[in-house]
């Protein structure tokens, strides 16, 4: 997972630089933990995250990330810890 690449891809969803950094950090932690790759059978990449977040109904990067993580939580369990709850502005 390339966090810099993901932060750049998240710009299309607006939000602040801090919000995009928080989402990218959580995505990096999720990729490092290996849970998504075990559950979905494919590596977590910046391109994959951006594509999944594009399917979210609306909102900024954190809203979209949390929406996707909520779906993963329902499908597999164990993803709530990776949601973004706050970021420094």
C-alpha positions in Angstrom: 0.0 0.0 0.0 1.5 3.3 -1.1 0.1 5.9 1.3 1.3 8.8 -0.8 -0.5 7.4 -3.9 -3.6 6.9 -1.9 -3.6 10.5 -0.5 -3.3 11.8 -4.0 -6.2 9.6 -5.2 -8.4 10.7 -2.3 -8.2 14.3 -3.4 -11.1 13.6 -5.8 -13.3 13.2 -2.8 -12.4 16.5 -1.3 -11.8 16.8 2.5 -8.8 18.3 4.1 -5.2 17.1 3.8 -5.5 15.9 7.5 -8.6 13.9 6.7 -6.9 12.3 3.6 -3.8 11.6 5.7 -5.9 9.9 8.4 -7.7 7.7 5.9 -4.4 6.8 4.2 -2.9 5.9 7.6 -5.8 3.6 8.4 -5.5 2.0 5.0 -1.8 1.4 5.5 -2.4 -0.1 8.9 -5.1 -2.4 7.4 -2.8 -3.5 4.6 0.1 -4.1 7.0 -2.2 -6.2 9.2 -3.1 -8.4 6.2 -6.8 -8.9 7.1 -8.2 -7.6 3.8 -5.9 -9.8 1.7 -6.9 -12.9 3.8 -10.6 -12.1 3.6 -10.8 -10.9 0.0 -8.0 -12.9 -1.6 -6.3 -9.8 -3.1 -3.9 -7.2 -1.8 -5.1 -3.9 -0.6 -3.8 -1.2 -2.9 -4.3 2.5 -3.3 -6.1 1.9 -6.6 -8.4 -0.6 -5.1 -9.3 1.7 -2.1 -10.0 4.6 -4.4 -12.3 2.4 -6.6 -14.2 1.1 -3.6 -14.6 4.6 -2.1 -16.0 5.8 -5.4 -18.9 3.5 -4.9 -19.9 5.2 -1.6 -23.1 7.2 -1.8 -21.3 10.6 -1.0 -19.2 12.4 1.5 -15.5 13.1 2.0 -12.7 10.6 2.3 -13.4 9.6 5.9 -17.1 9.2 5.3 -16.5 7.0 2.3 -13.8 5.0 4.0 -16.1 4.4 7.0 -18.9 3.4 4.7 -16.7 0.8 3.0 -15.3 -0.5 6.3 -18.8 -0.9 7.5 -19.6 -3.1 4.6 -16.4 -5.1 5.3 -17.4 -5.4 8.9 -20.8 -6.8 8.0 -19.2 -9.3 5.5 -16.2 -10.5 7.5 -16.0 -8.8 10.9 -13.0 -7.2 12.5 -12.9 -4.0 10.4 -14.4 -1.5 12.9 -11.0 -0.8 14.5 -9.8 0.6 11.2 -12.5 3.3 10.8 -11.6 6.9 11.1 -13.3 8.5 14.0 -11.3 11.8 14.3 -8.5 13.6 12.5 -6.6 16.6 13.5 -7.5 19.8 11.6 
